[in-house]
Amino acid sequence: MGPVSVGYSNSYYDSGLDGAADATTVAKNVGAAEGIFETETYSIAFNVNDNLSVSYAKAEDTYDAQAAVSEAATVINDVTMDMKSIQAAYSMGAMSIKAYRTETDNSEYQTNGGSLTVTEVALGLAF
């Protein structure tokens, strides 16, 4: 839509593994942990001019342990990892400056994973 781009995605991954589900305080790896991973992501980008662009993205990634199928089983609650990111890029000739800031809550699908914030600024020069 002119200088604006909008994106949306939704994904579902079932590891197919059978066994005891991981507790909400344990880090999970997609493909190695039992349960289902569901992700919903959207983003928007705006090209201010030929040299400057800014964008924002948000993702909610939920781990569903699929536990507690019987009354004797321990209930393991779902864990949602929230990620938000803002990016900017400026280029002029052979030089570019790129920056981003990403904030993640419940990192590695842990309820006690806390928050993680990463900020990076990069300068590129082409010869």
C-alpha positions as CSV (number, residue, x, y, z in Angstrom):
1,M,0.0,0.0,0.0
2,G,2.3,2.7,-1.2
3,P,5.1,3.3,1.4
4,V,3.4,1.0,4.0
5,S,3.7,-2.7,4.3
6,V,1.6,-4.8,6.6
7,G,2.2,-8.5,7.5
8,Y,0.5,-11.2,9.5
9,S,1.2,-14.8,10.1
10,N,-0.1,-17.6,12.3
11,S,1.7,-20.9,12.8
12,Y,1.1,-24.1,14.7
13,Y,3.8,-26.8,15.5
14,D,3.1,-30.1,17.2
15,S,6.3,-31.8,18.2
16,G,4.6,-35.2,18.1
17,L,6.7,-36.2,21.1
18,D,5.1,-38.3,23.8
19,G,6.2,-38.1,27.4
20,A,6.1,-35.9,30.5
21,A,5.4,-32.2,29.7
22,D,8.0,-29.7,30.8
23,A,7.1,-27.5,33.8
24,T,6.4,-23.8,33.1
25,T,9.7,-22.9,34.8
26,V,11.9,-25.0,32.5
27,A,13.2,-23.6,29.2
28,K,11.7,-25.2,26.1
29,N,13.2,-25.8,22.6
30,V,10.8,-26.0,19.7
31,G,11.1,-29.5,18.3
32,A,12.6,-31.0,21.5
33,A,9.8,-30.2,24.0
34,E,6.5,-32.2,24.2
35,G,3.5,-30.1,23.5
36,I,2.2,-27.6,21.0
37,F,3.7,-24.3,19.9
38,E,1.3,-21.6,18.4
39,T,2.5,-18.3,17.1
40,E,0.7,-15.2,16.0
41,T,2.8,-12.4,14.5
42,Y,2.0,-9.0,12.9
43,S,4.2,-6.2,11.6
44,I,4.0,-2.9,9.9
45,A,6.8,-1.0,8.0
46,F,6.8,2.5,6.6
47,N,9.3,3.8,4.0
48,V,9.5,7.5,5.0
49,N,11.6,8.2,1.9
50,D,14.2,6.5,-0.3
51,N,16.7,6.6,2.5
52,L,14.7,6.0,5.8
53,S,12.4,3.2,6.9
54,V,10.9,2.3,10.2
55,S,9.0,-0.8,11.3
56,Y,7.3,-2.4,14.2
57,A,6.6,-6.1,14.9
58,K,4.8,-8.0,17.6
59,A,4.7,-11.8,18.2
60,E,2.8,-13.9,20.7
61,D,4.2,-17.5,20.9
62,T,2.3,-19.9,23.2
63,Y,3.6,-23.2,24.5
64,D,0.7,-25.6,25.3
65,A,2.0,-28.6,27.3
66,Q,-1.1,-30.7,26.5
67,A,-0.8,-32.1,30.0
68,A,-3.3,-33.1,32.7
69,V,-5.4,-35.5,30.6
70,S,-6.3,-37.3,33.8
71,E,-7.3,-36.0,37.2
72,A,-4.2,-37.5,38.7
73,A,-1.9,-35.5,36.4
74,T,-0.3,-32.3,37.5
75,V,-1.8,-29.3,35.5
76,I,0.9,-27.4,33.6
77,N,-0.4,-24.0,32.4
78,D,0.3,-22.6,29.0
79,V,3.2,-20.1,28.7
80,T,3.1,-17.2,26.3
81,M,6.3,-15.6,25.2
82,D,5.6,-12.0,24.0
83,M,8.0,-10.2,21.7
84,K,7.9,-6.6,20.5
85,S,10.5,-5.0,18.2
86,I,11.0,-1.6,16.6
87,Q,13.5,-1.1,13.8
88,A,14.9,1.8,11.8
89,A,17.3,2.0,8.9
90,Y,18.9,4.9,7.1
91,S,21.1,4.7,4.0
92,M,22.9,7.3,2.0
93,G,25.2,6.2,-0.8
94,A,27.6,3.6,0.6
95,M,26.7,4.3,4.2
96,S,23.9,2.7,6.2
97,I,22.9,3.0,9.9
98,K,20.5,0.4,11.3
99,A,19.1,0.1,14.7
100,Y,16.6,-2.1,16.6
101,R,15.2,-2.6,20.0
102,T,13.5,-5.9,21.0
103,E,11.8,-6.7,24.2
104,T,10.8,-10.3,25.2
105,D,8.7,-11.4,28.1
106,N,8.8,-15.1,29.4
107,S,11.8,-15.8,27.3
108,E,12.4,-19.5,26.4
109,Y,8.7,-20.2,27.3
110,Q,9.4,-19.9,31.1
111,T,7.1,-18.2,33.5
112,N,10.2,-17.1,35.5
113,G,12.1,-16.3,32.3
114,G,11.8,-12.6,33.0
115,S,12.2,-9.9,30.5
116,L,15.0,-9.6,28.0
117,T,15.7,-6.3,26.1
118,V,18.2,-6.2,23.2
119,T,19.2,-2.9,21.6
120,E,21.7,-2.7,18.7
121,V,23.0,0.0,16.4
122,A,25.1,-0.9,13.4
123,L,27.0,1.3,10.9
124,G,27.8,-0.1,7.5
125,L,30.3,1.3,5.0
126,A,30.7,-0.2,1.5
127,F,33.8,0.4,-0.5
